[in-house]
Amino acid sequence: MKIGTASTAESRDHLSALIARAAEGEDAAFSELYALTSRKMRKTISVVHSRGADIEDILQDAYLKIWRSAHNFDPDRSSPISWMSVIARNTAIDALRLKTLPTTDLDLALSMPEPVPDGGDDFDYDRARPIAATAIRQLPHDRQTLLSLAYIDGESRQSLSKRFGVPVGTIKTWLRRTLETVRNDCAAFEAQAAS
């Protein structure tokens, strides 16, 4: 069914049905939904975000959100196109915000002093390693994964945001709180071992 050739009510009903079928995991319905609406969603995104290369990435993110949120769509509250356009527009706005975020984490990392050459560091790494490992093992699995991806694999905050499906600010908060938890647990383990 071509959207332009059907009546408005038929188009709306057809798109609503496709969203409902996509919510049930039907790939063919989602593919048809994409084919019928991607041009409109691309235009919606380009109004907010004018860079051509980024538009395709934003469009992909928007459709991923549409897929994940399809079960929340209520045809009695809005038309399918309006609902999808809001998701596409918000995704484009989020992408713009990410581009304007300050780089304080990077600036802070670059301002850190060089490590002291061997022999000048009196920290007991052999003693601290099992304490830190115990504190990290006590974290929930998702927080262990977050720390590993961020600090061992070096994954960016933006990448983690996409992976976990939350804003970059939330990722920063999770990392800060998780590190505070590990630090406090390490201090508690050290105090317990000393007594």
TORFI-199856 format. One record per residue: residue number from 0; residue in one letter; x, y, z of N, C-alpha, C in turn. Coordinates in steps of 0.2 Angstrom, whole numbers, plus 5000, padded with zeros to 4 digits. Example, Ala and Ser with C-alpha at 12.3 -4.5 7.8 and 13.67 -1.06 7.14 Angstrom:
2
+-----+------+------+------+------+-------+-------+-------+------+------+------+
:  nr : rest : n.c1 : n.c2 : n.c3 : ca.c1 : ca.c2 : ca.c3 : c.c1 : c.c2 : c.c3 :
+-----+------+------+------+------+-------+-------+-------+------+------+------+
:   0 :    A : 5066 : 4972 : 5039 :  5062 :  4978 :  5039 : 5066 : 4984 : 5039 :
:   1 :    S : 5064 : 4989 : 5035 :  5068 :  4995 :  5036 : 5064 : 5000 : 5039 :
+-----+------+------+------+------+-------+-------+-------+------+------+------+
REM end
This chain:
195
+-----+------+------+------+------+-------+-------+-------+------+------+------+
:  nr : rest : n.c1 : n.c2 : n.c3 : ca.c1 : ca.c2 : ca.c3 : c.c1 : c.c2 : c.c3 :
+-----+------+------+------+------+-------+-------+-------+------+------+------+
:   0 :    M : 5004 : 4994 : 5000 :  5000 :  5000 :  5000 : 5004 : 5006 : 5000 :
:   1 :    K : 5004 : 5010 : 4995 :  5007 :  5017 :  4995 : 5003 : 5022 : 4999 :
:   2 :    I : 5007 : 5025 : 5004 :  5004 :  5030 :  5008 : 5000 : 5035 : 5005 :
:   3 :    G : 5003 : 5038 : 4999 :  5000 :  5043 :  4996 : 4994 : 5042 : 4992 :
:   4 :    T : 4993 : 5035 : 4990 :  4987 :  5033 :  4986 : 4981 : 5031 : 4990 :
:   5 :    A : 4982 : 5030 : 4996 :  4977 :  5028 :  5001 : 4974 : 5034 : 5004 :
:   6 :    S : 4968 : 5033 : 5007 :  4965 :  5038 :  5011 : 4968 : 5039 : 5017 :
:   7 :    T : 4968 : 5045 : 5020 :  4971 :  5046 :  5026 : 4970 : 5041 : 5032 :
:   8 :    A : 4963 : 5039 : 5032 :  4961 :  5035 :  5037 : 4964 : 5028 : 5036 :
:   9 :    E : 4964 : 5026 : 5030 :  4967 :  5019 :  5028 : 4975 : 5019 : 5029 :
:  10 :    S : 4978 : 5025 : 5027 :  4985 :  5025 :  5029 : 4987 : 5025 : 5036 :
:  11 :    R : 4983 : 5028 : 5040 :  4984 :  5028 :  5047 : 4983 : 5021 : 5050 :
:  12 :    D : 4977 : 5018 : 5048 :  4976 :  5011 :  5051 : 4981 : 5006 : 5049 :
:  13 :    H : 4984 : 5007 : 5042 :  4989 :  5002 :  5040 : 4995 : 5003 : 5044 :
:  14 :    L : 4997 : 5010 : 5045 :  5003 :  5011 :  5049 : 5003 : 5009 : 5056 :
:  15 :    S : 4997 : 5010 : 5059 :  4996 :  5008 :  5066 : 4996 : 5000 : 5066 :
:  16 :    A : 4993 : 4997 : 5061 :  4994 :  4989 :  5061 : 5001 : 4987 : 5060 :
:  17 :    L : 5005 : 4990 : 5056 :  5012 :  4988 :  5055 : 5016 : 4989 : 5062 :
:  18 :    I : 5014 : 4995 : 5065 :  5018 :  4996 :  5072 : 5016 : 4991 : 5077 :
:  19 :    A : 5010 : 4989 : 5077 :  5007 :  4984 :  5082 : 5011 : 4977 : 5080 :
:  20 :    R : 5011 : 4975 : 5074 :  5014 :  4969 :  5072 : 5022 : 4969 : 5073 :
:  21 :    A : 5025 : 4975 : 5072 :  5032 :  4976 :  5074 : 5033 : 4975 : 5081 :
:  22 :    A : 5028 : 4978 : 5085 :  5029 :  4977 :  5093 : 5029 : 4969 : 5095 :
:  23 :    E : 5026 : 4965 : 5090 :  5026 :  4958 :  5092 : 5032 : 4955 : 5089 :
:  24 :    G : 5036 : 4958 : 5086 :  5043 :  4956 :  5084 : 5043 : 4954 : 5076 :
:  25 :    E : 5038 : 4956 : 5073 :  5037 :  4954 :  5065 : 5042 : 4959 : 5061 :
:  26 :    D : 5047 : 4956 : 5059 :  5052 :  4960 :  5055 : 5049 : 4962 : 5049 :
:  27 :    A : 5045 : 4958 : 5045 :  5043 :  4961 :  5039 : 5038 : 4967 : 5040 :
:  28 :    A : 5035 : 4967 : 5045 :  5030 :  4973 :  5046 : 5035 : 4979 : 5048 :
:  29 :    F : 5040 : 4978 : 5051 :  5044 :  4984 :  5053 : 5048 : 4986 : 5046 :
:  30 :    S : 5050 : 4981 : 5042 :  5053 :  4983 :  5036 : 5048 : 4987 : 5031 :
:  31 :    E : 5042 : 4985 : 5031 :  5037 :  4989 :  5027 : 5036 : 4996 : 5030 :
:  32 :    L : 5036 : 4996 : 5037 :  5035 :  5002 :  5040 : 5040 : 5007 : 5039 :
:  33 :    Y : 5046 : 5005 : 5039 :  5052 :  5009 :  5037 : 5052 : 5011 : 5029 :
:  34 :    A : 5050 : 5006 : 5025 :  5049 :  5008 :  5018 : 5044 : 5014 : 5017 :
:  35 :    L : 5039 : 5013 : 5020 :  5033 :  5018 :  5019 : 5035 : 5025 : 5023 :
:  36 :    T : 5039 : 5025 : 5028 :  5039 :  5031 :  5032 : 5046 : 5034 : 5032 :
:  37 :    S : 5051 : 5031 : 5030 :  5058 :  5033 :  5031 : 5059 : 5040 : 5027 :
:  38 :    R : 5056 : 5041 : 5022 :  5057 :  5048 :  5018 : 5055 : 5053 : 5023 :
:  39 :    K : 5049 : 5052 : 5026 :  5046 :  5057 :  5030 : 5050 : 5058 : 5036 :
:  40 :    M : 5053 : 5053 : 5039 :  5057 :  5053 :  5045 : 5064 : 5057 : 5044 :
:  41 :    R : 5066 : 5055 : 5038 :  5073 :  5059 :  5036 : 5072 : 5066 : 5035 :
:  42 :    K : 5066 : 5068 : 5032 :  5064 :  5075 :  5032 : 5064 : 5079 : 5039 :
:  43 :    T : 5060 : 5075 : 5043 :  5059 :  5077 :  5050 : 5066 : 5078 : 5054 :
:  44 :    I : 5070 : 5074 : 5053 :  5077 :  5074 :  5056 : 5081 : 5080 : 5053 :
:  45 :    S : 5081 : 5081 : 5046 :  5085 :  5086 :  5043 : 5082 : 5093 : 5044 :
:  46 :    V : 5076 : 5094 : 5047 :  5074 :  5100 :  5049 : 5078 : 5102 : 5055 :
:  47 :    V : 5080 : 5097 : 5060 :  5083 :  5099 :  5066 : 5091 : 5098 : 5065 :
:  48 :    H : 5093 : 5094 : 5061 :  5100 :  5092 :  5060 : 5102 : 5092 : 5053 :
:  49 :    S : 5106 : 5097 : 5050 :  5107 :  5098 :  5043 : 5113 : 5094 : 5040 :
:  50 :    R : 5117 : 5091 : 5044 :  5123 :  5087 :  5041 : 5121 : 5081 : 5038 :
:  51 :    G : 5122 : 5080 : 5032 :  5119 :  5074 :  5028 : 5122 : 5067 : 5031 :
:  52 :    A : 5128 : 5067 : 5032 :  5131 :  5061 :  5035 : 5128 : 5058 : 5041 :
:  53 :    D : 5127 : 5063 : 5046 :  5124 :  5062 :  5052 : 5117 : 5060 : 5052 :
:  54 :    I : 5113 : 5062 : 5047 :  5106 :  5061 :  5046 : 5105 : 5053 : 5046 :
:  55 :    E : 5108 : 5050 : 5042 :  5107 :  5043 :  5041 : 5108 : 5039 : 5048 :
:  56 :    D : 5113 : 5041 : 5052 :  5115 :  5038 :  5058 : 5109 : 5040 : 5063 :
:  57 :    I : 5107 : 5046 : 5063 :  5101 :  5048 :  5067 : 5095 : 5044 : 5065 :
:  58 :    L : 5094 : 5043 : 5059 :  5088 :  5040 :  5056 : 5088 : 5032 : 5059 :
:  59 :    Q : 5094 : 5029 : 5059 :  5094 :  5022 :  5061 : 5093 : 5022 : 5068 :
:  60 :    D : 5096 : 5027 : 5072 :  5094 :  5027 :  5079 : 5087 : 5028 : 5081 :
:  61 :    A : 5084 : 5033 : 5077 :  5077 :  5034 :  5078 : 5072 : 5028 : 5077 :
:  62 :    Y : 5074 : 5024 : 5071 :  5070 :  5018 :  5070 : 5071 : 5013 : 5075 :
:  63 :    L : 5077 : 5012 : 5078 :  5079 :  5008 :  5083 : 5074 : 5009 : 5089 :
:  64 :    K : 5074 : 5016 : 5091 :  5069 :  5018 :  5096 : 5062 : 5016 : 5095 :
:  65 :    I : 5060 : 5017 : 5088 :  5053 :  5016 :  5086 : 5052 : 5008 : 5087 :
:  66 :    W : 5057 : 5004 : 5085 :  5056 :  4997 :  5086 : 5055 : 4995 : 5093 :
:  67 :    R : 5060 : 4998 : 5097 :  5059 :  4996 :  5105 : 5053 : 4999 : 5108 :
:  68 :    S : 5050 : 5005 : 5106 :  5045 :  5008 :  5109 : 5038 : 5006 : 5105 :
:  69 :    A : 5038 : 5002 : 5100 :  5032 :  5000 :  5097 : 5026 : 4998 : 5101 :
:  70 :    H : 5028 : 4994 : 5106 :  5023 :  4992 :  5111 : 5019 : 4997 : 5115 :
:  71 :    N : 5022 : 5003 : 5115 :  5020 :  5009 :  5119 : 5015 : 5013 : 5114 :
:  72 :    F : 5015 : 5012 : 5108 :  5011 :  5016 :  5103 : 5003 : 5015 : 5104 :
:  73 :    D : 5000 : 5020 : 5105 :  4993 :  5020 :  5106 : 4989 : 5024 : 5100 :
:  74 :    P : 4986 : 5021 : 5096 :  4983 :  5024 :  5090 : 4977 : 5029 : 5092 :
:  75 :    D : 4975 : 5028 : 5098 :  4969 :  5033 :  5100 : 4972 : 5039 : 5103 :
:  76 :    R : 4979 : 5039 : 5104 :  4982 :  5046 :  5107 : 4985 : 5050 : 5101 :
:  77 :    S : 4988 : 5047 : 5096 :  4991 :  5050 :  5091 : 4991 : 5046 : 5084 :
:  78 :    S : 4993 : 5050 : 5079 :  4993 :  5046 :  5073 : 5000 : 5043 : 5073 :
:  79 :    P : 5001 : 5038 : 5069 :  5008 :  5034 :  5068 : 5013 : 5039 : 5066 :
:  80 :    I : 5012 : 5043 : 5061 :  5017 :  5047 :  5058 : 5019 : 5053 : 5064 :
:  81 :    S : 5014 : 5055 : 5067 :  5015 :  5060 :  5073 : 5020 : 5057 : 5078 :
:  82 :    W : 5018 : 5051 : 5080 :  5021 :  5048 :  5085 : 5029 : 5046 : 5083 :
:  83 :    M : 5029 : 5044 : 5077 :  5036 :  5042 :  5074 : 5040 : 5049 : 5073 :
:  84 :    S : 5037 : 5054 : 5071 :  5040 :  5060 :  5070 : 5043 : 5063 : 5077 :
:  85 :    V : 5039 : 5063 : 5082 :  5042 :  5065 :  5088 : 5048 : 5061 : 5090 :
:  86 :    I : 5048 : 5055 : 5089 :  5054 :  5051 :  5091 : 5060 : 5053 : 5087 :
:  87 :    A : 5059 : 5054 : 5080 :  5064 :  5055 :  5076 : 5067 : 5062 : 5078 :
:  88 :    R : 5062 : 5067 : 5079 :  5064 :  5074 :  5081 : 5068 : 5074 : 5087 :
:  89 :    N : 5066 : 5070 : 5092 :  5069 :  5070 :  5099 : 5076 : 5067 : 5098 :
:  90 :    T : 5077 : 5062 : 5094 :  5083 :  5058 :  5092 : 5088 : 5063 : 5089 :
:  91 :    A : 5086 : 5067 : 5084 :  5090 :  5072 :  5081 : 5092 : 5078 : 5086 :
:  92 :    I : 5088 : 5080 : 5091 :  5089 :  5085 :  5096 : 5095 : 5082 : 5100 :
:  93 :    D : 5094 : 5075 : 5102 :  5099 :  5072 :  5107 : 5105 : 5072 : 5103 :
:  94 :    A : 5106 : 5070 : 5097 :  5112 :  5070 :  5093 : 5115 : 5077 : 5093 :
:  95 :    L : 5111 : 5082 : 5092 :  5114 :  5089 :  5093 : 5117 : 5090 : 5100 :
:  96 :    R : 5114 : 5088 : 5105 :  5116 :  5090 :  5112 : 5123 : 5086 : 5113 :
:  97 :    L : 5123 : 5080 : 5110 :  5129 :  5076 :  5111 : 5135 : 5080 : 5108 :
:  98 :    K : 5134 : 5083 : 5102 :  5140 :  5086 :  5099 : 5142 : 5092 : 5103 :
:  99 :    T : 5138 : 5095 : 5107 :  5139 :  5101 :  5110 : 5141 : 5100 : 5117 :
: 100 :    L : 5142 : 5094 : 5120 :  5144 :  5092 :  5126 : 5151 : 5095 : 5127 :
: 101 :    P : 5153 : 5097 : 5133 :  5160 :  5099 :  5135 : 5164 : 5093 : 5135 :
: 102 :    T : 5170 : 5094 : 5134 :  5175 :  5089 :  5134 : 5179 : 5089 : 5141 :
: 103 :    T : 5176 : 5090 : 5146 :  5180 :  5091 :  5153 : 5183 : 5085 : 5155 :
: 104 :    D : 5180 : 5079 : 5153 :  5184 :  5072 :  5155 : 5190 : 5072 : 5151 :
: 105 :    L : 5190 : 5073 : 5145 :  5196 :  5073 :  5141 : 5201 : 5078 : 5143 :
: 106 :    D : 5199 : 5084 : 5144 :  5203 :  5089 :  5147 : 5207 : 5088 : 5153 :
: 107 :    L : 5203 : 5085 : 5158 :  5205 :  5082 :  5164 : 5211 : 5077 : 5163 :
: 108 :    A : 5209 : 5072 : 5159 :  5214 :  5067 :  5158 : 5220 : 5069 : 5155 :
: 109 :    L : 5220 : 5074 : 5151 :  5226 :  5077 :  5148 : 5230 : 5081 : 5153 :
: 110 :    S : 5227 : 5084 : 5158 :  5231 :  5088 :  5163 : 5234 : 5084 : 5168 :
: 111 :    M : 5232 : 5077 : 5168 :  5235 :  5073 :  5174 : 5243 : 5073 : 5173 :
: 112 :    P : 5247 : 5072 : 5179 :  5254 :  5072 :  5178 : 5256 : 5065 : 5176 :
: 113 :    E : 5262 : 5065 : 5173 :  5265 :  5059 :  5171 : 5266 : 5054 : 5176 :
: 114 :    P : 5265 : 5048 : 5176 :  5267 :  5043 :  5181 : 5274 : 5043 : 5183 :
: 115 :    V : 5275 : 5042 : 5190 :  5282 :  5042 :  5192 : 5286 : 5036 : 5190 :
: 116 :    P : 5292 : 5037 : 5188 :  5296 :  5031 :  5185 : 5296 : 5026 : 5190 :
: 117 :    D : 5298 : 5019 : 5188 :  5298 :  5014 :  5193 : 5303 : 5015 : 5198 :
: 118 :    G : 5301 : 5013 : 5204 :  5305 :  5014 :  5210 : 5303 : 5020 : 5214 :
: 119 :    G : 5299 : 5025 : 5211 :  5297 :  5031 :  5214 : 5290 : 5031 : 5217 :
: 120 :    D : 5287 : 5025 : 5216 :  5280 :  5024 :  5218 : 5279 : 5019 : 5224 :
: 121 :    D : 5277 : 5022 : 5230 :  5277 :  5018 :  5235 : 5270 : 5014 : 5237 :
: 122 :    F : 5266 : 5015 : 5232 :  5259 :  5012 :  5233 : 5260 : 5004 : 5232 :
: 123 :    D : 5257 : 5000 : 5236 :  5257 :  4993 :  5236 : 5252 : 4990 : 5232 :
: 124 :    Y : 5253 : 4989 : 5226 :  5248 :  4987 :  5221 : 5247 : 4980 : 5222 :
: 125 :    D : 5251 : 4976 : 5224 :  5250 :  4968 :  5225 : 5245 : 4968 : 5231 :
: 126 :    R : 5245 : 4972 : 5236 :  5240 :  4972 :  5241 : 5233 : 4975 : 5239 :
: 127 :    A : 5233 : 4980 : 5235 :  5227 :  4983 :  5233 : 5223 : 4979 : 5228 :
: 128 :    R : 5227 : 4976 : 5224 :  5223 :  4972 :  5218 : 5218 : 4967 : 5221 :
: 129 :    P : 5219 : 4963 : 5226 :  5213 :  4959 :  5228 : 5208 : 4962 : 5231 :
: 130 :    I : 5209 : 4968 : 5235 :  5204 :  4972 :  5238 : 5200 : 4975 : 5233 :
: 131 :    A : 5203 : 4978 : 5228 :  5199 :  4981 :  5222 : 5195 : 4976 : 5219 :
: 132 :    A : 5198 : 4970 : 5217 :  5194 :  4965 :  5214 : 5188 : 4962 : 5218 :
: 133 :    T : 5189 : 4962 : 5224 :  5183 :  4960 :  5229 : 5178 : 4965 : 5228 :
: 134 :    A : 5179 : 4972 : 5229 :  5175 :  4977 :  5228 : 5171 : 4977 : 5222 :
: 135 :    I : 5175 : 4976 : 5216 :  5171 :  4976 :  5210 : 5167 : 4970 : 5209 :
: 136 :    R : 5169 : 4964 : 5211 :  5165 :  4958 :  5211 : 5158 : 4959 : 5214 :
: 137 :    Q : 5158 : 4963 : 5219 :  5152 :  4964 :  5223 : 5147 : 4969 : 5220 :
: 138 :    L : 5149 : 4972 : 5214 :  5145 :  4977 :  5210 : 5140 : 4973 : 5206 :
: 139 :    P : 5134 : 4975 : 5205 :  5129 :  4972 :  5200 : 5133 : 4971 : 5194 :
: 140 :    H : 5131 : 4966 : 5190 :  5134 :  4964 :  5184 : 5134 : 4969 : 5179 :
: 141 :    D : 5129 : 4973 : 5178 :  5129 :  4979 :  5173 : 5134 : 4984 : 5175 :
: 142 :    R : 5135 : 4985 : 5181 :  5140 :  4990 :  5183 : 5147 : 4988 : 5182 :
: 143 :    Q : 5148 : 4981 : 5183 :  5155 :  4978 :  5182 : 5156 : 4979 : 5174 :
: 144 :    T : 5151 : 4977 : 5170 :  5152 :  4978 :  5163 : 5153 : 4985 : 5161 :
: 145 :    L : 5149 : 4990 : 5164 :  5151 :  4997 :  5162 : 5158 : 4999 : 5164 :
: 146 :    L : 5160 : 4997 : 5170 :  5167 :  4999 :  5171 : 5172 : 4996 : 5167 :
: 147 :    S : 5171 : 4989 : 5165 :  5176 :  4986 :  5160 : 5176 : 4989 : 5154 :
: 148 :    L : 5170 : 4991 : 5151 :  5169 :  4994 :  5144 : 5172 : 5001 : 5144 :
: 149 :    A : 5171 : 5005 : 5150 :  5174 :  5012 :  5150 : 5181 : 5012 : 5151 :
: 150 :    Y : 5184 : 5008 : 5156 :  5191 :  5009 :  5158 : 5195 : 5004 : 5156 :
: 151 :    I : 5193 : 4998 : 5154 :  5198 :  4993 :  5151 : 5198 : 4993 : 5143 :
: 152 :    D : 5191 : 4993 : 5141 :  5191 :  4993 :  5133 : 5191 : 5000 : 5130 :
: 153 :    G : 5190 : 5006 : 5135 :  5191 :  5012 :  5132 : 5185 : 5015 : 5128 :
: 154 :    E : 5179 : 5012 : 5129 :  5173 :  5014 :  5126 : 5171 : 5021 : 5128 :
: 155 :    S : 5169 : 5025 : 5123 :  5167 :  5032 :  5124 : 5161 : 5032 : 5128 :
: 156 :    R : 5159 : 5038 : 5131 :  5153 :  5039 :  5135 : 5147 : 5039 : 5130 :
: 157 :    Q : 5148 : 5041 : 5124 :  5143 :  5041 :  5119 : 5141 : 5034 : 5117 :
: 158 :    S : 5147 : 5030 : 5116 :  5146 :  5023 :  5114 : 5142 : 5019 : 5119 :
: 159 :    L : 5144 : 5021 : 5125 :  5141 :  5017 :  5131 : 5134 : 5020 : 5132 :
: 160 :    S : 5132 : 5026 : 5130 :  5125 :  5028 :  5130 : 5121 : 5025 : 5125 :
: 161 :    K : 5124 : 5023 : 5119 :  5120 :  5019 :  5114 : 5119 : 5012 : 5117 :
: 162 :    R : 5124 : 5009 : 5119 :  5124 :  5002 :  5121 : 5119 : 5001 : 5127 :
: 163 :    F : 5119 : 5006 : 5132 :  5115 :  5005 :  5138 : 5108 : 5008 : 5137 :
: 164 :    G : 5107 : 5012 : 5131 :  5101 :  5015 :  5129 : 5099 : 5021 : 5134 :
: 165 :    V : 5104 : 5024 : 5137 :  5102 :  5030 :  5141 : 5106 : 5036 : 5139 :
: 166 :    P : 5104 : 5042 : 5141 :  5108 :  5048 :  5139 : 5116 : 5048 : 5142 :
: 167 :    V : 5120 : 5052 : 5139 :  5127 :  5052 :  5141 : 5128 : 5054 : 5148 :
: 168 :    G : 5124 : 5059 : 5150 :  5124 :  5061 :  5157 : 5123 : 5056 : 5162 :
: 169 :    T : 5118 : 5051 : 5160 :  5117 :  5046 :  5165 : 5123 : 5041 : 5165 :
: 170 :    I : 5126 : 5040 : 5160 :  5132 :  5036 :  5159 : 5137 : 5039 : 5164 :
: 171 :    K : 5138 : 5045 : 5164 :  5143 :  5049 :  5168 : 5141 : 5048 : 5175 :
: 172 :    T : 5135 : 5049 : 5177 :  5133 :  5048 :  5184 : 5134 : 5041 : 5186 :
: 173 :    W : 5132 : 5036 : 5182 :  5133 :  5029 :  5184 : 5140 : 5027 : 5185 :
: 174 :    L : 5145 : 5030 : 5181 :  5152 :  5029 :  5182 : 5154 : 5032 : 5188 :
: 175 :    R : 5153 : 5038 : 5189 :  5155 :  5042 :  5195 : 5152 : 5038 : 5202 :
: 176 :    R : 5146 : 5036 : 5202 :  5143 :  5033 :  5208 : 5146 : 5026 : 5209 :
: 177 :    T : 5148 : 5022 : 5203 :  5151 :  5016 :  5203 : 5158 : 5016 : 5206 :
: 178 :    L : 5161 : 5021 : 5204 :  5168 :  5022 :  5206 : 5168 : 5024 : 5214 :
: 179 :    E : 5163 : 5028 : 5216 :  5163 :  5030 :  5223 : 5161 : 5024 : 5227 :
: 180 :    T : 5157 : 5020 : 5224 :  5155 :  5013 :  5228 : 5162 : 5009 : 5229 :
: 181 :    V : 5165 : 5008 : 5223 :  5171 :  5004 :  5224 : 5176 : 5007 : 5228 :
: 182 :    R : 5177 : 5014 : 5228 :  5182 :  5017 :  5233 : 5180 : 5016 : 5240 :
: 183 :    N : 5174 : 5017 : 5241 :  5171 :  5016 :  5248 : 5172 : 5009 : 5251 :
: 184 :    D : 5170 : 5004 : 5246 :  5171 :  4997 :  5248 : 5178 : 4995 : 5249 :
: 185 :    C : 5183 : 4998 : 5245 :  5190 :  4997 :  5246 : 5192 : 4999 : 5253 :
: 186 :    A : 5190 : 5005 : 5254 :  5192 :  5008 :  5261 : 5189 : 5004 : 5267 :
: 187 :    A : 5183 : 5001 : 5266 :  5180 :  4997 :  5271 : 5184 : 4991 : 5272 :
: 188 :    F : 5185 : 4988 : 5266 :  5189 :  4981 :  5266 : 5196 : 4982 : 5270 :
: 189 :    E : 5199 : 4988 : 5268 :  5206 :  4989 :  5271 : 5205 : 4990 : 5278 :
: 190 :    A : 5200 : 4994 : 5280 :  5199 :  4995 :  5288 : 5198 : 4989 : 5291 :
: 191 :    Q : 5194 : 4984 : 5288 :  5192 :  4978 :  5291 : 5198 : 4973 : 5292 :
: 192 :    A : 5202 : 4974 : 5286 :  5209 :  4970 :  5287 : 5213 : 4972 : 5292 :
: 193 :    A : 5213 : 4979 : 5293 :  5218 :  4982 :  5298 : 5216 : 4980 : 5305 :
: 194 :    S : 5209 : 4979 : 5306 :  5207 :  4978 :  5313 : 5208 : 4971 : 5315 :
+-----+------+------+------+------+-------+-------+-------+------+------+------+
REM end
